[in-house]
Amino acid sequence: MVESRIARACQRAGRRRDEVTLVAVSKVFPAEAIQEAYQAGLRVFGENYVQEFEAKKPLLGDLPGAVFHLIGHLQSNKSARAAELFDVIQTVDSARLARRLSGSGRVLEVMIEVKLSGEEAKHGAAPDSLAEVVDAVRACPDLRLTGFMTMPPWTEDPEPSRPYFRRLRELAEPFGAPALSMGMSNDFEVAIEEGATHIRVGTALFGRRRRPE
Ligand SMILES: *Cc1c(COP(=O)(O)O)cnc(C)c1O
């Protein structure tokens, strides 16, 4: 279902399927859900909470080739733990957080989360602070900047997300870090049309979450 939606969107956009990474968002679901998804062929997983994943990770067993992205807001007091648990941190939103993620002894891939909506509850770096955050990440030898991430205001209709996706792509352009993490269950086709390289899909893969995030 999700796979055919991705394939159709790629076809419409004239893009290859392998240009788009499906990040399976397993937050709130138990370790078994990740194991099942792995058995079904998924390799890239997104989690929102450091503590939740800290509890789940030891239960996963050995999943060769699995890659774990942190896609939820990261508080700086959890940065050291996050650097141990995750392979990719999609939600770096300040120079300070970048520096705190550095020095863990592991090389981390990093994306910068950009705040494009005025919503109070949303996190992310302001568009006019991106150069500063990019410089801070690039100054850390153990952080590798791959791209940018954003989350538009949620709407059932995907079209209102399009201008946010387009804006992220335009803002990212000058920095030479090509990954764009954008699009969720409701709007990932539009995100693929606008150049997403990573789509973060939870509900459409795992079903409705019992408790709200
Ligand atoms: C929960 C979450 C998703 C997945 O949302 P769905 O609508 O369930 O696909 C994607 N990105 C972030 C940052 C999330 O918190």
The ligand as a Tripos MOL2 file, in Angstrom:
@<TRIPOS>MOLECULE
LIG
   15    15     1     0     0
SMALL
NO_CHARGES

@<TRIPOS>ATOM
      1 C1          4.7980   10.9250   14.1920 C.3       1 LIG1
      2 C2          5.6620   11.6040   13.1980 C.ar      1 LIG1
      3 C3          5.6550   11.2190   11.8520 C.ar      1 LIG1
      4 C4          4.7380   10.1660   11.2800 C.3       1 LIG1
      5 O1          3.4460   10.6600   11.2020 O.3       1 LIG1
      6 P1          2.2690    9.7940   10.5220 P.3       1 LIG1
      7 O2          1.2220   10.8190   10.2580 O.co2     1 LIG1
      8 O3          1.8600    8.7850   11.5230 O.co2     1 LIG1
      9 O4          2.8080    9.1960    9.3000 O.co2     1 LIG1
     10 C5          6.5480   11.8470   11.0070 C.ar      1 LIG1
     11 N1          7.3840   12.8010   11.4360 N.ar      1 LIG1
     12 C6          7.4110   13.1960   12.7170 C.ar      1 LIG1
     13 C7          8.3610   14.2570   13.1300 C.3       1 LIG1
     14 C8          6.5360   12.6300   13.6400 C.ar      1 LIG1
     15 O5          6.5620   13.0560   14.9090 O.3       1 LIG1
@<TRIPOS>BOND
     1     1     2 1
     2     2     3 ar
     3     2    14 ar
     4     3     4 1
     5     3    10 ar
     6     4     5 1
     7     5     6 1
     8     6     7 2
     9     6     8 1
    10     6     9 1
    11    10    11 ar
    12    11    12 ar
    13    12    13 1
    14    12    14 ar
    15    14    15 1
@<TRIPOS>SUBSTRUCTURE
     1 LIG1         1 GROUP 0 **** ****
